Amino acid sequence: MDANGEGTIYRHCYSTPDIEAAYNELVAKEVQPENENGKPLARDNLNSPSGARILWLPKRFGNFSIELLEEKELETFLADAFA
């Protein structure tokens, strides 16, 4: 990484109790959810490669990334990580 921060990724992760409802709300507001590679994400394809139900908001500010993870997936991850 150079002094200008090239290659830096800033990521925020939030949880939602219902990922499909969140998807529908975003689309209703004309925001197209994306996958981990920045490609448009279809509602029936909300599972990430790891199996977690997740979506990303389009990047609007450089490499700043916001993802929404289904709440039960986050709880499972935390329970496993700190068991």
KOLTORPA-692674 format. One record per residue (C-alpha): residue number from 1; residue in one letter; x, y, z. Coordinates in pm, 1 decimal. Last residue first. Layout:
BEGIN
   nr  rest         X         Y         Z
  NUM     a         X         Y         Z
...
***
This chain:
BEGIN
   nr  rest         X         Y         Z
   83     a   -1685.1   -1996.0    2173.3
   82     f   -1588.0   -1645.9    2056.1
   81     a   -1566.2   -1698.9    1680.9
   80     d   -1842.1   -1961.8    1667.4
   79     a   -2090.9   -1747.6    1862.7
   78     l   -1993.9   -1441.1    1658.8
   77     f   -2045.0   -1621.2    1327.5
   76     t   -2378.1   -1767.1    1438.3
   75     e   -2501.7   -1424.0    1551.6
   74     l   -2392.5   -1271.3    1220.1
   73     e   -2577.1   -1537.7    1021.6
   72     k   -2889.1   -1494.8    1238.9
   71     e   -2890.0   -1121.2    1164.7
   70     e   -2877.4   -1150.9     784.1
   69     l   -2578.4    -954.0     665.9
   68     l   -2592.9    -612.5     507.7
   67     e   -2272.1    -481.8     356.6
   66     i   -2132.5    -132.8     322.8
   65     s   -1807.7     -79.8     132.6
   64     f   -1600.4     238.1     104.7
   63     n   -1356.8     181.3    -183.4
   62     g   -1415.1     515.7    -353.2
   61     f   -1727.5     684.3    -221.8
   60     r   -2047.3     560.3    -385.4
   59     k   -1997.2     186.1    -362.9
   58     p   -2327.0      10.8    -434.4
   57     l   -2474.0    -149.9    -122.6
   56     w   -2367.7    -505.5     -51.6
   55     l   -2580.3    -811.6      13.3
   54     i   -2566.0   -1107.6     248.8
   53     r   -2722.4   -1442.8     327.1
   52     a   -2428.2   -1651.2     451.2
   51     g   -2340.3   -1961.8     247.6
   50     s   -1966.8   -1893.3     233.3
   49     p   -1991.6   -1810.0    -139.4
   48     s   -2258.8   -1553.0     -45.7
   47     n   -2628.3   -1642.8     -45.8
   46     l   -2860.1   -1365.1    -165.5
   45     n   -2918.4   -1515.0    -512.3
   44     d   -3298.4   -1516.6    -537.6
   43     r   -3314.0   -1139.3    -498.2
   42     a   -3073.5   -1088.6    -789.8
   41     l   -2746.3    -908.0    -719.5
   40     p   -2597.5    -654.7    -960.0
   39     k   -2217.6    -694.7    -976.7
   38     g   -1983.3    -523.3    -730.3
   37     n   -1770.0    -833.5    -670.6
   36     e   -1913.2    -912.8    -325.6
   35     n   -2263.9    -905.7    -473.0
   34     e   -2465.3    -592.7    -538.7
   33     p   -2792.8    -436.5    -425.8
   32     q   -2955.0    -202.2    -681.1
   31     v   -3084.4     113.2    -513.5
   30     e   -3405.0     240.0    -678.2
   29     k   -3583.8     306.2    -346.7
   28     a   -3812.0       4.9    -411.0
   27     v   -3492.9    -193.6    -485.4
   26     l   -3353.6    -103.9    -142.9
   25     e   -3677.6    -196.7      33.2
   24     n   -3699.2    -530.3    -146.7
   23     y   -3340.6    -620.4     -53.1
   22     a   -3402.1    -524.4     311.8
   21     a   -3717.0    -740.5     313.9
   20     e   -3512.8   -1029.1     165.8
   19     i   -3237.3    -983.7     425.9
   18     d   -3481.4   -1014.1     716.3
   17     p   -3346.6    -955.9    1070.0
   16     t   -3087.9    -708.9     942.5
   15     s   -2720.4    -686.2    1027.6
   14     y   -2467.0    -418.1     947.5
   13     c   -2113.1    -445.6     815.9
   12     h   -1891.9    -148.2     741.6
   11     r   -1590.5    -185.9     516.2
   10     y   -1309.9      50.9     420.3
    9     i   -1080.3     -98.2     160.2
    8     t    -728.4      35.6     115.0
    7     g    -557.6     -56.0    -211.7
    6     e    -421.4     291.4    -271.6
    5     g    -397.2     470.2      61.7
    4     n    -205.8     770.9     -71.0
    3     a     113.4     669.2     113.6
    2     d     133.9     344.4     -83.8
    1     m       0.0       0.0       0.0
***
